[in-house]
Amino acid sequence: MRAVFNPRNTQVSLEQTSAKLNPKIRGWLNYYIRFGKCSAANVFLYLNVLLRRCTEEKFRLCSHKAVLLKYETIVQSNGNLFIHWQKGIIY
């Protein structure tokens, strides 16, 4: 995960990030749905925290509320960008 996704790199767009991460996310979904549903929540929670941190760095937002609002607007406008967003895992 760390080799593919760096939240501090603001030059990379979410589309490029999703192109790199979607095959891995698809594999994680297939594995965790079959073998560990409880662990899947932790994995995707961590991934969404990294995506929120990427939003915070890219748009230079200071408050937690502003980060959450911007993240929610990105999810609403680009709901098909990441595989886990398509499945409804957006928390």
VEXGUSE-165020 format. One record per residue (C-alpha): residue in three letters; x negated, y, z negated. Coordinates in steps of 0.1 Angstrom, whole numbers, plus 5000, padded with zeros to 4 digits. Each point is the difference from the previous one (the first is absolute). Layout:
alaXYZ/...
This chain:
met500050005000/arg497350244991/ala498149945032/val503050085022/phe501850284980/asn498350304984/pro502650254986/arg497450284999/asn499449995037/thr502450275012/gln499049985037/val501749675006/ser503750025007/leu502649764985/glu500649855034/gln496449895002/thr500149884965/ser503149805006/ala498549845031/lys497149874979/leu502149904970/asn503149855015/pro498549665009/lys498649974964/ile503450114985/arg501849745021/gly497749734987/trp500550124964/leu503750005004/asn500049645014/tyr497749884972/tyr501650184970/ile503649925011/arg499149645001/phe497749964970/gly500350294976/lys502950245001/cys499150164967/ser496550085011/ala501350155033/ala501550294981/asn496650094985/val498249985034/phe502550225018/leu500350244971/tyr496250055003/leu500250045037/asn502750274997/val498050184973/leu497150015025/leu502350145026/arg501350274977/arg496450094991/cys499250025037/thr503050245003/glu498750204971/glu496550045015/lys501250075036/phe502450274991/arg498150134969/leu502949974977/cys499550074963/ser503249904982/his501249654997/lys503550115010/ala498850155032/val498149695009/leu503049784994/leu502250235021/lys497550005029/tyr499649624998/glu503849955001/thr500350225030/ile497349815018/val501749674991/gln503450135012/ser498650145033/asn497649715007/gly501849704984/asn498749765026/leu496350104996/phe499049734975/ile501449644999/his500850024963/trp502050325005/gln502149825026/lys500749744974/gly501250264975/ile496950014977/ile499650374996/tyr499650054963/
